[in-house]
Amino acid sequence: MNYVGLLRGINVGGNSTVSMARLKQVFEHVGMTSVATYINSGNVFFSSTLLHEAEIAMLLERAIETQFGFAVKVLVRSSERLLATAQALPKSWVNNPTMKCDVIFLWPEIDTFDILEKVSINREVDSVKYVSGALLWSVKRADRTKSRMQKLIGTDLYKQMTIRNCNTVRVLADRVEQLGVADSPGRPPRR
């Protein structure tokens, strides 16, 4: 089975520094194959014979802590789930000088539709959409200070999320397709 690992909070502001080359070795050491990383924020493509995302995440978290000496939360998504999230992003939602758009990946403990009731949304400026496994968020940059989504930072909910901008998520989805990791029986890869 093919997966993408999303590491939370590494290489931000000089804290929790993780070398992608060493990270790749950690994944390989615990039996992951076809391991490749994308940018320094902790995005890892890999294959595994293990079938449960939570089981893989726990294995990786233990190995990373042993190798690097600090705990890092890892969210594992099957390639199909990652593609579904990327495809749910409205095409008009972009990350550019006029708009900010993020994908907020959710740990299973908070991955329910009612997450929309638990986050603070300013409906006048925030566009927020729930899809299985993530919140999709967009705001005009001129209205960013009016957004209430920034209030998530530091909360208990925030500790159960990892965020990537929509450009990164779209590139991850493209890479998944290019690597052929989205292939499943009866479904040819999209090209």
C-alpha positions in Angstrom: 0.0 0.0 0.0 1.2 3.5 -0.7 1.2 6.4 1.7 2.2 10.0 2.4 3.6 10.8 5.9 3.0 14.4 7.1 5.2 15.4 10.0 4.0 18.0 12.4 6.0 21.1 13.4 9.5 20.2 12.1 12.1 22.6 10.7 10.0 25.7 11.8 11.9 28.6 13.3 15.0 26.5 13.9 13.2 24.1 16.2 12.8 20.4 15.8 15.4 20.3 13.0 15.1 17.1 10.9 17.3 16.3 7.9 15.3 14.9 5.1 18.1 12.5 4.1 18.2 11.1 7.7 14.4 11.0 7.8 14.4 8.9 4.6 16.8 6.5 6.3 14.6 6.3 9.4 11.6 5.3 7.2 13.7 2.7 5.4 15.1 1.4 8.6 11.6 0.5 9.9 10.7 -1.3 6.7 9.2 1.4 4.5 10.1 1.1 0.8 10.1 3.5 -2.2 10.8 6.4 0.3 11.0 9.9 -1.1 10.7 13.3 0.6 9.3 16.6 -0.6 10.6 19.9 0.7 11.9 20.4 4.2 8.6 20.6 6.0 8.3 16.8 6.5 6.3 15.3 3.6 7.3 11.7 2.9 6.1 9.3 0.2 6.5 5.6 0.9 5.1 2.1 0.6 4.4 -0.3 3.3 2.9 -3.8 3.8 1.2 -2.5 6.9 -2.4 -1.5 6.3 -3.4 0.7 9.2 -2.4 4.3 9.1 -2.4 4.7 12.9 -0.1 1.7 13.3 2.3 3.0 10.8 2.3 6.5 12.4 3.1 5.0 15.8 6.0 3.0 14.4 7.4 6.1 12.6 6.9 8.3 15.6 8.9 5.9 17.8 11.7 5.6 15.2 11.9 9.4 14.7 12.2 10.0 18.4 14.9 7.4 18.8 16.9 8.8 15.9 16.5 12.6 16.5 16.0 12.7 20.3 12.6 14.5 20.3 9.0 13.6 19.6 7.4 14.4 16.3 3.8 13.6 15.5 3.2 11.9 12.2 0.0 11.8 10.3 -0.2 9.0 7.7 -2.6 9.2 4.7 -3.1 6.7 2.0 -2.3 8.1 -1.4 -5.9 7.8 -2.4 -7.0 9.8 0.7 -4.4 12.5 -0.1 -5.7 12.7 -3.7 -9.3 13.0 -2.5 -8.4 15.9 -0.3 -6.5 17.7 -3.1 -9.3 17.1 -5.5 -11.8 18.6 -3.0 -10.0 21.9 -3.1 -11.9 24.4 -5.2 -9.8 25.4 -8.2 -10.3 29.1 -7.4 -8.7 28.6 -4.0 -5.0 29.5 -4.3 -2.1 30.6 -2.2 -0.8 33.8 -3.8 -0.3 37.5 -3.0 -4.1 38.1 -2.8 -5.4 34.8 -1.3 -4.2 32.5 1.5 -5.4 28.9 1.3 -4.4 26.0 3.6 -5.3 22.4 4.1 -5.5 21.6 7.8 -5.0 17.8 8.1 -6.8 16.3 11.1 -5.8 13.5 13.4 -8.5 10.8 13.8 -9.5 12.0 17.2 -11.0 15.3 15.8 -11.8 14.1 12.2 -15.6 14.6 12.2 -17.9 17.0 10.5 -18.6 18.7 13.8 -15.1 20.1 13.8 -16.7 23.0 12.0 -18.5 23.8 15.2 -15.3 23.6 17.3 -13.2 26.0 15.2 -13.8 29.7 15.2 -14.9 30.9 11.8 -15.6 34.4 10.7 -18.2 33.7 8.0 -17.7 37.2 6.5 -14.1 36.5 5.5 -13.3 32.8 6.1 -14.2 30.1 3.6 -13.9 26.7 5.4 -14.9 23.3 4.1 -14.7 20.0 5.8 -13.7 16.9 3.9 -12.9 13.6 5.4 -9.5 14.0 7.1 -9.1 17.8 6.6 -10.4 21.3 6.8 -9.9 23.4 3.6 -9.5 27.1 4.4 -9.3 30.2 2.3 -9.2 33.9 3.0 -8.3 37.0 1.1 -5.0 38.2 2.3 -6.4 41.7 2.9 -8.9 40.1 5.3 -6.5 37.8 7.1 -6.4 39.8 10.3 -10.2 39.5 10.5 -10.0 35.7 10.2 -10.7 33.8 13.4 -8.9 30.7 12.1 -5.6 32.1 13.5 -7.1 31.7 17.0 -6.5 27.9 16.6 -2.8 28.3 17.2 -1.9 27.0 20.7 -5.2 25.3 21.4 -5.7 21.6 22.1 -7.3 21.2 18.7 -4.3 22.8 17.0 -2.1 20.1 18.5 -4.1 17.5 16.6 -3.6 19.1 13.2 -0.8 19.6 10.7 -1.1 22.3 8.0 0.1 22.6 4.5 -0.6 25.4 2.1 -2.8 24.4 -0.9 0.1 24.7 -3.3 2.1 22.1 -1.4 -1.0 19.8 -1.2 -1.5 20.0 -5.0 2.2 19.3 -5.6 2.0 16.3 -3.2 -1.1 15.0 -5.2 0.7 15.5 -8.5 3.8 13.6 -7.1 1.6 10.8 -5.9 0.2 10.4 -9.4 3.6 10.8 -11.1 5.1 8.1 -8.8 2.2 5.9 -9.6 1.4 5.4 -6.0 -2.3 6.2 -6.6 -2.7 3.0 -8.6 -5.1 0.6 -7.2 -6.8 -2.5 -8.6 -9.2 -1.5 -11.3 -8.2 2.1 -11.3 -5.6 3.3 -13.8 -3.4 6.2 -12.7 -4.6 9.7 -13.8 -2.1 11.4 -16.1 
